[in-house]
Amino acid sequence: TRAVLLDSIMKFFVIGGGTGVYEYTMPSGVPMRTELAALYPNPGYRVMSIRYQLARASAVSLSLYDAAGRLVRTLADGVQEPGYYMVSWDGQDDLGRKMPAGVYFVEFQTKDYNRVEKAILLR
């Protein structure tokens, strides 16, 4: 089934576990620009990885909203150093409740950059 296929793909790429912010090091060092990368996988079944990069230290806000515009989850909020980051969303809200399948919006904000991406959660 589709769910089994998505689960096996996520296990193959070691996607899952944890809901925190992880910093990963790229060979080039500090990124040239601040930006939100594509969400992966999208649509997502259990866990979705959200990657972004910061060219300079900045206050970062990474939030998830439902289709009605209600805040579902705060994924990052605070000052972060330049670098590459990855946050995993496990399909739960800030209170740990599983969210229903549907369309969600990821908003990434810094002082100089703002972007919103659509995320589709499958169940």
Jmol script that loads the backbone (N, CA, C; Angstrom):
load data "model"
ATOM      1  N   THR A   1       0.831  -1.184   0.000  1.00  0.00           N
ATOM      2  CA  THR A   1       0.000   0.000   0.000  1.00  0.00           C
ATOM      3  C   THR A   1       0.871   1.242   0.000  1.00  0.00           C
ATOM      4  N   ARG A   2       0.239   2.365  -0.177  1.00  0.00           N
ATOM      5  CA  ARG A   2       0.961   3.638  -0.212  1.00  0.00           C
ATOM      6  C   ARG A   2       1.671   3.917   1.110  1.00  0.00           C
ATOM      7  N   ALA A   3       0.976   3.629   2.217  1.00  0.00           N
ATOM      8  CA  ALA A   3       1.561   3.887   3.533  1.00  0.00           C
ATOM      9  C   ALA A   3       2.808   3.039   3.764  1.00  0.00           C
ATOM     10  N   VAL A   4       2.760   1.779   3.358  1.00  0.00           N
ATOM     11  CA  VAL A   4       3.910   0.893   3.526  1.00  0.00           C
ATOM     12  C   VAL A   4       5.075   1.368   2.668  1.00  0.00           C
ATOM     13  N   LEU A   5       4.785   1.781   1.436  1.00  0.00           N
ATOM     14  CA  LEU A   5       5.823   2.288   0.543  1.00  0.00           C
ATOM     15  C   LEU A   5       6.492   3.529   1.130  1.00  0.00           C
ATOM     16  N   LEU A   6       5.692   4.496   1.586  1.00  0.00           N
ATOM     17  CA  LEU A   6       6.259   5.709   2.182  1.00  0.00           C
ATOM     18  C   LEU A   6       7.074   5.386   3.420  1.00  0.00           C
ATOM     19  N   ASP A   7       6.583   4.457   4.249  1.00  0.00           N
ATOM     20  CA  ASP A   7       7.313   4.065   5.445  1.00  0.00           C
ATOM     21  C   ASP A   7       8.667   3.442   5.100  1.00  0.00           C
ATOM     22  N   SER A   8       8.692   2.590   4.097  1.00  0.00           N
ATOM     23  CA  SER A   8       9.958   1.951   3.717  1.00  0.00           C
ATOM     24  C   SER A   8      10.940   2.962   3.129  1.00  0.00           C
ATOM     25  N   ILE A   9      10.450   3.925   2.380  1.00  0.00           N
ATOM     26  CA  ILE A   9      11.313   4.974   1.832  1.00  0.00           C
ATOM     27  C   ILE A   9      11.912   5.809   2.964  1.00  0.00           C
ATOM     28  N   MET A  10      11.078   6.159   3.944  1.00  0.00           N
ATOM     29  CA  MET A  10      11.556   6.969   5.064  1.00  0.00           C
ATOM     30  C   MET A  10      12.581   6.205   5.895  1.00  0.00           C
ATOM     31  N   LYS A  11      12.377   4.903   6.083  1.00  0.00           N
ATOM     32  CA  LYS A  11      13.355   4.097   6.818  1.00  0.00           C
ATOM     33  C   LYS A  11      14.661   3.990   6.042  1.00  0.00           C
ATOM     34  N   PHE A  12      14.574   3.850   4.715  1.00  0.00           N
ATOM     35  CA  PHE A  12      15.771   3.745   3.882  1.00  0.00           C
ATOM     36  C   PHE A  12      16.635   4.991   4.002  1.00  0.00           C
ATOM     37  N   PHE A  13      16.002   6.170   3.994  1.00  0.00           N
ATOM     38  CA  PHE A  13      16.736   7.420   4.086  1.00  0.00           C
ATOM     39  C   PHE A  13      16.934   7.875   5.534  1.00  0.00           C
ATOM     40  N   VAL A  14      16.613   7.028   6.486  1.00  0.00           N
ATOM     41  CA  VAL A  14      16.768   7.293   7.914  1.00  0.00           C
ATOM     42  C   VAL A  14      16.076   8.591   8.288  1.00  0.00           C
ATOM     43  N   ILE A  15      14.827   8.718   7.879  1.00  0.00           N
ATOM     44  CA  ILE A  15      14.023   9.876   8.225  1.00  0.00           C
ATOM     45  C   ILE A  15      13.104   9.454   9.352  1.00  0.00           C
ATOM     46  N   GLY A  16      13.137  10.198  10.417  1.00  0.00           N
ATOM     47  CA  GLY A  16      12.256   9.897  11.533  1.00  0.00           C
ATOM     48  C   GLY A  16      12.983  10.025  12.850  1.00  0.00           C
ATOM     49  N   GLY A  17      12.201   9.932  13.893  1.00  0.00           N
ATOM     50  CA  GLY A  17      12.761  10.033  15.236  1.00  0.00           C
ATOM     51  C   GLY A  17      13.118  11.457  15.579  1.00  0.00           C
ATOM     52  N   GLY A  18      12.831  11.847  16.786  1.00  0.00           N
ATOM     53  CA  GLY A  18      13.188  13.176  17.249  1.00  0.00           C
ATOM     54  C   GLY A  18      12.335  14.255  16.640  1.00  0.00           C
ATOM     55  N   THR A  19      12.183  15.325  17.362  1.00  0.00           N
ATOM     56  CA  THR A  19      11.400  16.443  16.855  1.00  0.00           C
ATOM     57  C   THR A  19      12.132  17.755  17.059  1.00  0.00           C
ATOM     58  N   GLY A  20      13.405  17.687  17.390  1.00  0.00           N
ATOM     59  CA  GLY A  20      14.161  18.898  17.677  1.00  0.00           C
ATOM     60  C   GLY A  20      14.794  19.504  16.449  1.00  0.00           C
ATOM     61  N   VAL A  21      15.584  20.510  16.680  1.00  0.00           N
ATOM     62  CA  VAL A  21      16.324  21.179  15.623  1.00  0.00           C
ATOM     63  C   VAL A  21      17.715  20.572  15.581  1.00  0.00           C
ATOM     64  N   TYR A  22      18.162  20.188  14.406  1.00  0.00           N
ATOM     65  CA  TYR A  22      19.474  19.589  14.250  1.00  0.00           C
ATOM     66  C   TYR A  22      20.294  20.448  13.304  1.00  0.00           C
ATOM     67  N   GLU A  23      21.531  20.693  13.665  1.00  0.00           N
ATOM     68  CA  GLU A  23      22.431  21.428  12.785  1.00  0.00           C
ATOM     69  C   GLU A  23      23.289  20.417  12.056  1.00  0.00           C
ATOM     70  N   TYR A  24      23.434  20.586  10.761  1.00  0.00           N
ATOM     71  CA  TYR A  24      24.308  19.710  10.006  1.00  0.00           C
ATOM     72  C   TYR A  24      25.328  20.564   9.277  1.00  0.00           C
ATOM     73  N   THR A  25      26.513  20.053   9.114  1.00  0.00           N
ATOM     74  CA  THR A  25      27.613  20.813   8.543  1.00  0.00           C
ATOM     75  C   THR A  25      27.764  20.504   7.063  1.00  0.00           C
ATOM     76  N   MET A  26      27.835  21.545   6.275  1.00  0.00           N
ATOM     77  CA  MET A  26      28.052  21.405   4.843  1.00  0.00           C
ATOM     78  C   MET A  26      29.518  21.726   4.563  1.00  0.00           C
ATOM     79  N   PRO A  27      30.120  21.113   3.546  1.00  0.00           N
ATOM     80  CA  PRO A  27      31.539  21.333   3.251  1.00  0.00           C
ATOM     81  C   PRO A  27      31.898  22.794   2.995  1.00  0.00           C
ATOM     82  N   SER A  28      30.957  23.577   2.492  1.00  0.00           N
ATOM     83  CA  SER A  28      31.275  24.952   2.129  1.00  0.00           C
ATOM     84  C   SER A  28      31.283  25.910   3.313  1.00  0.00           C
ATOM     85  N   GLY A  29      30.900  25.450   4.506  1.00  0.00           N
ATOM     86  CA  GLY A  29      30.898  26.318   5.678  1.00  0.00           C
ATOM     87  C   GLY A  29      29.626  27.126   5.779  1.00  0.00           C
ATOM     88  N   VAL A  30      29.756  28.433   5.906  1.00  0.00           N
ATOM     89  CA  VAL A  30      28.606  29.316   6.101  1.00  0.00           C
ATOM     90  C   VAL A  30      27.900  29.559   4.763  1.00  0.00           C
ATOM     91  N   PRO A  31      26.575  29.422   4.735  1.00  0.00           N
ATOM     92  CA  PRO A  31      25.835  29.663   3.488  1.00  0.00           C
ATOM     93  C   PRO A  31      25.954  31.117   3.024  1.00  0.00           C
ATOM     94  N   MET A  32      25.802  31.308   1.741  1.00  0.00           N
ATOM     95  CA  MET A  32      25.868  32.652   1.159  1.00  0.00           C
ATOM     96  C   MET A  32      24.574  33.437   1.381  1.00  0.00           C
ATOM     97  N   ARG A  33      23.438  32.725   1.531  1.00  0.00           N
ATOM     98  CA  ARG A  33      22.166  33.423   1.718  1.00  0.00           C
ATOM     99  C   ARG A  33      21.276  32.645   2.679  1.00  0.00           C
ATOM    100  N   THR A  34      20.328  33.357   3.246  1.00  0.00           N
ATOM    101  CA  THR A  34      19.335  32.754   4.136  1.00  0.00           C
ATOM    102  C   THR A  34      18.161  32.308   3.278  1.00  0.00           C
ATOM    103  N   GLU A  35      17.720  31.062   3.503  1.00  0.00           N
ATOM    104  CA  GLU A  35      16.556  30.591   2.758  1.00  0.00           C
ATOM    105  C   GLU A  35      15.973  29.329   3.371  1.00  0.00           C
ATOM    106  N   LEU A  36      14.725  29.079   3.033  1.00  0.00           N
ATOM    107  CA  LEU A  36      14.018  27.862   3.407  1.00  0.00           C
ATOM    108  C   LEU A  36      14.116  26.921   2.227  1.00  0.00           C
ATOM    109  N   ALA A  37      14.568  25.686   2.477  1.00  0.00           N
ATOM    110  CA  ALA A  37      14.680  24.694   1.409  1.00  0.00           C
ATOM    111  C   ALA A  37      13.336  23.979   1.249  1.00  0.00           C
ATOM    112  N   ALA A  38      13.250  23.116   0.265  1.00  0.00           N
ATOM    113  CA  ALA A  38      12.036  22.341   0.042  1.00  0.00           C
ATOM    114  C   ALA A  38      11.787  21.394   1.210  1.00  0.00           C
ATOM    115  N   LEU A  39      10.523  21.160   1.524  1.00  0.00           N
ATOM    116  CA  LEU A  39      10.140  20.235   2.578  1.00  0.00           C
ATOM    117  C   LEU A  39      10.230  18.819   2.024  1.00  0.00           C
ATOM    118  N   TYR A  40      10.668  17.873   2.893  1.00  0.00           N
ATOM    119  CA  TYR A  40      10.844  16.520   2.391  1.00  0.00           C
ATOM    120  C   TYR A  40      10.429  15.489   3.429  1.00  0.00           C
ATOM    121  N   PRO A  41       9.704  14.470   3.086  1.00  0.00           N
ATOM    122  CA  PRO A  41       8.955  14.326   1.843  1.00  0.00           C
ATOM    123  C   PRO A  41       7.690  15.175   1.910  1.00  0.00           C
ATOM    124  N   ASN A  42       7.236  15.604   0.810  1.00  0.00           N
ATOM    125  CA  ASN A  42       6.017  16.403   0.743  1.00  0.00           C
ATOM    126  C   ASN A  42       5.220  15.971  -0.476  1.00  0.00           C
ATOM    127  N   PRO A  43       4.141  15.257  -0.304  1.00  0.00           N
ATOM    128  CA  PRO A  43       3.432  14.987   0.941  1.00  0.00           C
ATOM    129  C   PRO A  43       4.199  14.037   1.843  1.00  0.00           C
ATOM    130  N   GLY A  44       3.969  14.180   3.147  1.00  0.00           N
ATOM    131  CA  GLY A  44       4.643  13.359   4.140  1.00  0.00           C
ATOM    132  C   GLY A  44       3.673  12.451   4.856  1.00  0.00           C
ATOM    133  N   TYR A  45       4.173  11.299   5.261  1.00  0.00           N
ATOM    134  CA  TYR A  45       3.319  10.310   5.920  1.00  0.00           C
ATOM    135  C   TYR A  45       3.424  10.394   7.441  1.00  0.00           C
ATOM    136  N   ARG A  46       4.608  10.279   7.985  1.00  0.00           N
ATOM    137  CA  ARG A  46       4.792  10.330   9.438  1.00  0.00           C
ATOM    138  C   ARG A  46       5.642  11.509   9.873  1.00  0.00           C
ATOM    139  N   VAL A  47       6.775  11.686   9.214  1.00  0.00           N
ATOM    140  CA  VAL A  47       7.723  12.735   9.598  1.00  0.00           C
ATOM    141  C   VAL A  47       8.120  13.521   8.361  1.00  0.00           C
ATOM    142  N   MET A  48       8.177  14.827   8.521  1.00  0.00           N
ATOM    143  CA  MET A  48       8.587  15.698   7.425  1.00  0.00           C
ATOM    144  C   MET A  48       9.823  16.476   7.868  1.00  0.00           C
ATOM    145  N   SER A  49      10.841  16.518   7.029  1.00  0.00           N
ATOM    146  CA  SER A  49      12.062  17.273   7.314  1.00  0.00           C
ATOM    147  C   SER A  49      11.966  18.652   6.685  1.00  0.00           C
ATOM    148  N   ILE A  50      12.294  19.643   7.476  1.00  0.00           N
ATOM    149  CA  ILE A  50      12.269  21.030   7.017  1.00  0.00           C
ATOM    150  C   ILE A  50      13.685  21.564   7.179  1.00  0.00           C
ATOM    151  N   ARG A  51      14.302  21.882   6.064  1.00  0.00           N
ATOM    152  CA  ARG A  51      15.683  22.383   6.094  1.00  0.00           C
ATOM    153  C   ARG A  51      15.711  23.865   5.759  1.00  0.00           C
ATOM    154  N   TYR A  52      16.628  24.545   6.433  1.00  0.00           N
ATOM    155  CA  TYR A  52      16.827  25.964   6.143  1.00  0.00           C
ATOM    156  C   TYR A  52      18.271  26.315   6.427  1.00  0.00           C
ATOM    157  N   GLN A  53      18.672  27.457   5.932  1.00  0.00           N
ATOM    158  CA  GLN A  53      20.039  27.914   6.122  1.00  0.00           C
ATOM    159  C   GLN A  53      20.043  29.390   6.466  1.00  0.00           C
ATOM    160  N   LEU A  54      21.034  29.758   7.271  1.00  0.00           N
ATOM    161  CA  LEU A  54      21.187  31.146   7.707  1.00  0.00           C
ATOM    162  C   LEU A  54      22.559  31.651   7.296  1.00  0.00           C
ATOM    163  N   ALA A  55      22.583  32.786   6.632  1.00  0.00           N
ATOM    164  CA  ALA A  55      23.842  33.386   6.207  1.00  0.00           C
ATOM    165  C   ALA A  55      24.512  34.155   7.343  1.00  0.00           C
ATOM    166  N   ARG A  56      23.715  34.602   8.306  1.00  0.00           N
ATOM    167  CA  ARG A  56      24.251  35.345   9.455  1.00  0.00           C
ATOM    168  C   ARG A  56      23.394  35.021  10.674  1.00  0.00           C
ATOM    169  N   ALA A  57      23.936  35.294  11.855  1.00  0.00           N
ATOM    170  CA  ALA A  57      23.167  35.077  13.079  1.00  0.00           C
ATOM    171  C   ALA A  57      21.880  35.890  13.000  1.00  0.00           C
ATOM    172  N   SER A  58      20.785  35.271  13.372  1.00  0.00           N
ATOM    173  CA  SER A  58      19.502  35.931  13.203  1.00  0.00           C
ATOM    174  C   SER A  58      18.459  35.320  14.129  1.00  0.00           C
ATOM    175  N   ALA A  59      17.473  36.125  14.483  1.00  0.00           N
ATOM    176  CA  ALA A  59      16.306  35.608  15.192  1.00  0.00           C
ATOM    177  C   ALA A  59      15.475  34.838  14.169  1.00  0.00           C
ATOM    178  N   VAL A  60      15.159  33.604  14.487  1.00  0.00           N
ATOM    179  CA  VAL A  60      14.449  32.714  13.563  1.00  0.00           C
ATOM    180  C   VAL A  60      13.106  32.335  14.157  1.00  0.00           C
ATOM    181  N   SER A  61      12.091  32.358  13.314  1.00  0.00           N
ATOM    182  CA  SER A  61      10.777  31.848  13.683  1.00  0.00           C
ATOM    183  C   SER A  61      10.362  30.857  12.611  1.00  0.00           C
ATOM    184  N   LEU A  62      10.123  29.611  13.017  1.00  0.00           N
ATOM    185  CA  LEU A  62       9.671  28.570  12.105  1.00  0.00           C
ATOM    186  C   LEU A  62       8.406  27.985  12.713  1.00  0.00           C
ATOM    187  N   SER A  63       7.264  28.276  12.079  1.00  0.00           N
ATOM    188  CA  SER A  63       5.972  27.903  12.631  1.00  0.00           C
ATOM    189  C   SER A  63       5.146  27.143  11.612  1.00  0.00           C
ATOM    190  N   LEU A  64       4.233  26.322  12.125  1.00  0.00           N
ATOM    191  CA  LEU A  64       3.362  25.512  11.285  1.00  0.00           C
ATOM    192  C   LEU A  64       1.916  25.904  11.575  1.00  0.00           C
ATOM    193  N   TYR A  65       1.154  26.155  10.510  1.00  0.00           N
ATOM    194  CA  TYR A  65      -0.241  26.579  10.633  1.00  0.00           C
ATOM    195  C   TYR A  65      -1.140  25.612   9.878  1.00  0.00           C
ATOM    196  N   ASP A  66      -2.386  25.478  10.346  1.00  0.00           N
ATOM    197  CA  ASP A  66      -3.345  24.649   9.612  1.00  0.00           C
ATOM    198  C   ASP A  66      -3.986  25.492   8.507  1.00  0.00           C
ATOM    199  N   ALA A  67      -4.871  24.891   7.739  1.00  0.00           N
ATOM    200  CA  ALA A  67      -5.481  25.570   6.588  1.00  0.00           C
ATOM    201  C   ALA A  67      -6.348  26.754   7.009  1.00  0.00           C
ATOM    202  N   ALA A  68      -6.800  26.782   8.267  1.00  0.00           N
ATOM    203  CA  ALA A  68      -7.609  27.887   8.763  1.00  0.00           C
ATOM    204  C   ALA A  68      -6.738  29.022   9.320  1.00  0.00           C
ATOM    205  N   GLY A  69      -5.418  28.845   9.308  1.00  0.00           N
ATOM    206  CA  GLY A  69      -4.510  29.877   9.782  1.00  0.00           C
ATOM    207  C   GLY A  69      -4.201  29.812  11.266  1.00  0.00           C
ATOM    208  N   ARG A  70      -4.618  28.739  11.941  1.00  0.00           N
ATOM    209  CA  ARG A  70      -4.334  28.580  13.373  1.00  0.00           C
ATOM    210  C   ARG A  70      -2.928  28.013  13.567  1.00  0.00           C
ATOM    211  N   LEU A  71      -2.212  28.544  14.552  1.00  0.00           N
ATOM    212  CA  LEU A  71      -0.882  28.038  14.873  1.00  0.00           C
ATOM    213  C   LEU A  71      -1.007  26.614  15.399  1.00  0.00           C
ATOM    214  N   VAL A  72      -0.285  25.687  14.770  1.00  0.00           N
ATOM    215  CA  VAL A  72      -0.308  24.279  15.156  1.00  0.00           C
ATOM    216  C   VAL A  72       0.933  23.931  15.965  1.00  0.00           C
ATOM    217  N   ARG A  73       2.088  24.372  15.478  1.00  0.00           N
ATOM    218  CA  ARG A  73       3.347  23.966  16.118  1.00  0.00           C
ATOM    219  C   ARG A  73       4.404  25.041  15.894  1.00  0.00           C
ATOM    220  N   THR A  74       5.164  25.344  16.927  1.00  0.00           N
ATOM    221  CA  THR A  74       6.327  26.206  16.814  1.00  0.00           C
ATOM    222  C   THR A  74       7.533  25.285  16.746  1.00  0.00           C
ATOM    223  N   LEU A  75       8.227  25.303  15.622  1.00  0.00           N
ATOM    224  CA  LEU A  75       9.352  24.400  15.396  1.00  0.00           C
ATOM    225  C   LEU A  75      10.692  25.021  15.763  1.00  0.00           C
ATOM    226  N   ALA A  76      10.804  26.317  15.660  1.00  0.00           N
ATOM    227  CA  ALA A  76      12.022  27.028  16.062  1.00  0.00           C
ATOM    228  C   ALA A  76      11.641  28.460  16.395  1.00  0.00           C
ATOM    229  N   ASP A  77      12.242  28.983  17.468  1.00  0.00           N
ATOM    230  CA  ASP A  77      11.951  30.347  17.875  1.00  0.00           C
ATOM    231  C   ASP A  77      13.113  30.849  18.718  1.00  0.00           C
ATOM    232  N   GLY A  78      13.925  31.699  18.138  1.00  0.00           N
ATOM    233  CA  GLY A  78      15.059  32.242  18.872  1.00  0.00           C
ATOM    234  C   GLY A  78      16.214  32.574  17.950  1.00  0.00           C
ATOM    235  N   VAL A  79      17.273  33.087  18.532  1.00  0.00           N
ATOM    236  CA  VAL A  79      18.456  33.472  17.762  1.00  0.00           C
ATOM    237  C   VAL A  79      19.285  32.222  17.456  1.00  0.00           C
ATOM    238  N   GLN A  80      19.700  32.097  16.200  1.00  0.00           N
ATOM    239  CA  GLN A  80      20.544  30.984  15.775  1.00  0.00           C
ATOM    240  C   GLN A  80      21.742  31.524  15.015  1.00  0.00           C
ATOM    241  N   GLU A  81      22.842  30.788  15.104  1.00  0.00           N
ATOM    242  CA  GLU A  81      24.087  31.151  14.423  1.00  0.00           C
ATOM    243  C   GLU A  81      23.998  30.804  12.938  1.00  0.00           C
ATOM    244  N   PRO A  82      24.878  31.364  12.100  1.00  0.00           N
ATOM    245  CA  PRO A  82      24.888  31.005  10.683  1.00  0.00           C
ATOM    246  C   PRO A  82      25.137  29.508  10.527  1.00  0.00           C
ATOM    247  N   GLY A  83      24.506  28.925   9.535  1.00  0.00           N
ATOM    248  CA  GLY A  83      24.699  27.498   9.290  1.00  0.00           C
ATOM    249  C   GLY A  83      23.497  26.864   8.628  1.00  0.00           C
ATOM    250  N   TYR A  84      23.555  25.554   8.532  1.00  0.00           N
ATOM    251  CA  TYR A  84      22.517  24.749   7.919  1.00  0.00           C
ATOM    252  C   TYR A  84      21.762  24.017   9.018  1.00  0.00           C
ATOM    253  N   TYR A  85      20.437  24.014   8.947  1.00  0.00           N
ATOM    254  CA  TYR A  85      19.618  23.422   9.983  1.00  0.00           C
ATOM    255  C   TYR A  85      18.554  22.508   9.375  1.00  0.00           C
ATOM    256  N   MET A  86      18.121  21.545  10.199  1.00  0.00           N
ATOM    257  CA  MET A  86      17.029  20.671   9.803  1.00  0.00           C
ATOM    258  C   MET A  86      16.130  20.464  11.016  1.00  0.00           C
ATOM    259  N   VAL A  87      14.831  20.630  10.814  1.00  0.00           N
ATOM    260  CA  VAL A  87      13.833  20.395  11.843  1.00  0.00           C
ATOM    261  C   VAL A  87      12.919  19.288  11.332  1.00  0.00           C
ATOM    262  N   SER A  88      12.551  18.372  12.207  1.00  0.00           N
ATOM    263  CA  SER A  88      11.617  17.313  11.833  1.00  0.00           C
ATOM    264  C   SER A  88      10.260  17.591  12.462  1.00  0.00           C
ATOM    265  N   TRP A  89       9.206  17.469  11.669  1.00  0.00           N
ATOM    266  CA  TRP A  89       7.843  17.588  12.183  1.00  0.00           C
ATOM    267  C   TRP A  89       7.213  16.219  12.132  1.00  0.00           C
ATOM    268  N   ASP A  90       6.743  15.753  13.273  1.00  0.00           N
ATOM    269  CA  ASP A  90       6.186  14.412  13.405  1.00  0.00           C
ATOM    270  C   ASP A  90       4.671  14.352  13.264  1.00  0.00           C
ATOM    271  N   GLY A  91       4.050  15.398  12.758  1.00  0.00           N
ATOM    272  CA  GLY A  91       2.602  15.406  12.560  1.00  0.00           C
ATOM    273  C   GLY A  91       1.818  15.716  13.818  1.00  0.00           C
ATOM    274  N   GLN A  92       2.495  16.232  14.855  1.00  0.00           N
ATOM    275  CA  GLN A  92       1.821  16.562  16.104  1.00  0.00           C
ATOM    276  C   GLN A  92       1.824  18.066  16.333  1.00  0.00           C
ATOM    277  N   ASP A  93       0.864  18.519  17.142  1.00  0.00           N
ATOM    278  CA  ASP A  93       0.819  19.935  17.485  1.00  0.00           C
ATOM    279  C   ASP A  93       1.701  20.192  18.710  1.00  0.00           C
ATOM    280  N   ASP A  94       1.685  21.415  19.225  1.00  0.00           N
ATOM    281  CA  ASP A  94       2.520  21.774  20.371  1.00  0.00           C
ATOM    282  C   ASP A  94       2.147  21.006  21.642  1.00  0.00           C
ATOM    283  N   LEU A  95       0.925  20.465  21.701  1.00  0.00           N
ATOM    284  CA  LEU A  95       0.481  19.714  22.872  1.00  0.00           C
ATOM    285  C   LEU A  95       0.685  18.210  22.715  1.00  0.00           C
ATOM    286  N   GLY A  96       1.296  17.794  21.594  1.00  0.00           N
ATOM    287  CA  GLY A  96       1.558  16.377  21.371  1.00  0.00           C
ATOM    288  C   GLY A  96       0.413  15.602  20.764  1.00  0.00           C
ATOM    289  N   ARG A  97      -0.623  16.292  20.303  1.00  0.00           N
ATOM    290  CA  ARG A  97      -1.763  15.618  19.667  1.00  0.00           C
ATOM    291  C   ARG A  97      -1.473  15.397  18.190  1.00  0.00           C
ATOM    292  N   LYS A  98      -1.855  14.216  17.688  1.00  0.00           N
ATOM    293  CA  LYS A  98      -1.690  13.925  16.262  1.00  0.00           C
ATOM    294  C   LYS A  98      -2.646  14.791  15.460  1.00  0.00           C
ATOM    295  N   MET A  99      -2.111  15.426  14.447  1.00  0.00           N
ATOM    296  CA  MET A  99      -2.922  16.282  13.595  1.00  0.00           C
ATOM    297  C   MET A  99      -3.528  15.447  12.474  1.00  0.00           C
ATOM    298  N   PRO A 100      -4.722  15.819  12.022  1.00  0.00           N
ATOM    299  CA  PRO A 100      -5.348  15.057  10.945  1.00  0.00           C
ATOM    300  C   PRO A 100      -4.646  15.299   9.611  1.00  0.00           C
ATOM    301  N   ALA A 101      -4.880  14.399   8.682  1.00  0.00           N
ATOM    302  CA  ALA A 101      -4.353  14.578   7.324  1.00  0.00           C
ATOM    303  C   ALA A 101      -4.900  15.884   6.764  1.00  0.00           C
ATOM    304  N   GLY A 102      -4.086  16.543   5.959  1.00  0.00           N
ATOM    305  CA  GLY A 102      -4.550  17.790   5.369  1.00  0.00           C
ATOM    306  C   GLY A 102      -3.405  18.668   4.926  1.00  0.00           C
ATOM    307  N   VAL A 103      -3.763  19.891   4.602  1.00  0.00           N
ATOM    308  CA  VAL A 103      -2.798  20.885   4.138  1.00  0.00           C
ATOM    309  C   VAL A 103      -2.406  21.778   5.306  1.00  0.00           C
ATOM    310  N   TYR A 104      -1.108  21.986   5.443  1.00  0.00           N
ATOM    311  CA  TYR A 104      -0.555  22.844   6.483  1.00  0.00           C
ATOM    312  C   TYR A 104       0.409  23.825   5.814  1.00  0.00           C
ATOM    313  N   PHE A 105       0.756  24.868   6.537  1.00  0.00           N
ATOM    314  CA  PHE A 105       1.664  25.871   5.994  1.00  0.00           C
ATOM    315  C   PHE A 105       2.825  26.093   6.958  1.00  0.00           C
ATOM    316  N   VAL A 106       4.041  26.031   6.420  1.00  0.00           N
ATOM    317  CA  VAL A 106       5.256  26.264   7.185  1.00  0.00           C
ATOM    318  C   VAL A 106       5.713  27.688   6.885  1.00  0.00           C
ATOM    319  N   GLU A 107       5.822  28.503   7.936  1.00  0.00           N
ATOM    320  CA  GLU A 107       6.274  29.877   7.774  1.00  0.00           C
ATOM    321  C   GLU A 107       7.655  30.022   8.408  1.00  0.00           C
ATOM    322  N   PHE A 108       8.611  30.482   7.610  1.00  0.00           N
ATOM    323  CA  PHE A 108       9.990  30.704   8.049  1.00  0.00           C
ATOM    324  C   PHE A 108      10.256  32.200   7.990  1.00  0.00           C
ATOM    325  N   GLN A 109      10.641  32.790   9.133  1.00  0.00           N
ATOM    326  CA  GLN A 109      10.878  34.225   9.188  1.00  0.00           C
ATOM    327  C   GLN A 109      12.204  34.537   9.878  1.00  0.00           C
ATOM    328  N   THR A 110      12.923  35.481   9.281  1.00  0.00           N
ATOM    329  CA  THR A 110      14.047  36.133   9.933  1.00  0.00           C
ATOM    330  C   THR A 110      13.828  37.626   9.707  1.00  0.00           C
ATOM    331  N   LYS A 111      14.753  38.446  10.180  1.00  0.00           N
ATOM    332  CA  LYS A 111      14.607  39.891   9.985  1.00  0.00           C
ATOM    333  C   LYS A 111      14.547  40.260   8.499  1.00  0.00           C
ATOM    334  N   ASP A 112      15.347  39.572   7.673  1.00  0.00           N
ATOM    335  CA  ASP A 112      15.479  39.928   6.256  1.00  0.00           C
ATOM    336  C   ASP A 112      14.811  38.947   5.295  1.00  0.00           C
ATOM    337  N   TYR A 113      14.147  37.921   5.822  1.00  0.00           N
ATOM    338  CA  TYR A 113      13.643  36.863   4.934  1.00  0.00           C
ATOM    339  C   TYR A 113      12.328  36.324   5.488  1.00  0.00           C
ATOM    340  N   ASN A 114      11.370  36.095   4.591  1.00  0.00           N
ATOM    341  CA  ASN A 114      10.094  35.508   4.978  1.00  0.00           C
ATOM    342  C   ASN A 114       9.599  34.616   3.848  1.00  0.00           C
ATOM    343  N   ARG A 115       9.230  33.392   4.190  1.00  0.00           N
ATOM    344  CA  ARG A 115       8.721  32.481   3.170  1.00  0.00           C
ATOM    345  C   ARG A 115       7.714  31.526   3.796  1.00  0.00           C
ATOM    346  N   VAL A 116       6.686  31.185   3.022  1.00  0.00           N
ATOM    347  CA  VAL A 116       5.674  30.221   3.436  1.00  0.00           C
ATOM    348  C   VAL A 116       5.638  29.099   2.413  1.00  0.00           C
ATOM    349  N   GLU A 117       5.662  27.857   2.897  1.00  0.00           N
ATOM    350  CA  GLU A 117       5.596  26.686   2.036  1.00  0.00           C
ATOM    351  C   GLU A 117       4.414  25.818   2.455  1.00  0.00           C
ATOM    352  N   LYS A 118       3.766  25.213   1.483  1.00  0.00           N
ATOM    353  CA  LYS A 118       2.655  24.303   1.750  1.00  0.00           C
ATOM    354  C   LYS A 118       3.198  22.918   2.082  1.00  0.00           C
ATOM    355  N   ALA A 119       2.640  22.293   3.115  1.00  0.00           N
ATOM    356  CA  ALA A 119       3.003  20.946   3.524  1.00  0.00           C
ATOM    357  C   ALA A 119       1.738  20.102   3.547  1.00  0.00           C
ATOM    358  N   ILE A 120       1.810  18.909   2.984  1.00  0.00           N
ATOM    359  CA  ILE A 120       0.654  18.013   2.964  1.00  0.00           C
ATOM    360  C   ILE A 120       0.966  16.818   3.852  1.00  0.00           C
ATOM    361  N   LEU A 121       0.113  16.613   4.856  1.00  0.00           N
ATOM    362  CA  LEU A 121       0.268  15.502   5.786  1.00  0.00           C
ATOM    363  C   LEU A 121      -0.716  14.402   5.416  1.00  0.00           C
ATOM    364  N   LEU A 122      -0.186  13.196   5.207  1.00  0.00           N
ATOM    365  CA  LEU A 122      -1.017  12.030   4.928  1.00  0.00           C
ATOM    366  C   LEU A 122      -1.138  11.198   6.198  1.00  0.00           C
ATOM    367  N   ARG A 123      -2.215  10.497   6.344  1.00  0.00           N
ATOM    368  CA  ARG A 123      -2.387   9.576   7.489  1.00  0.00           C
ATOM    369  C   ARG A 123      -2.758   8.208   6.990  1.00  0.00           C
TER     370      ARG A 123
END
end "model"
wireframe off; spacefill off
backbone 0.3
color backbone group
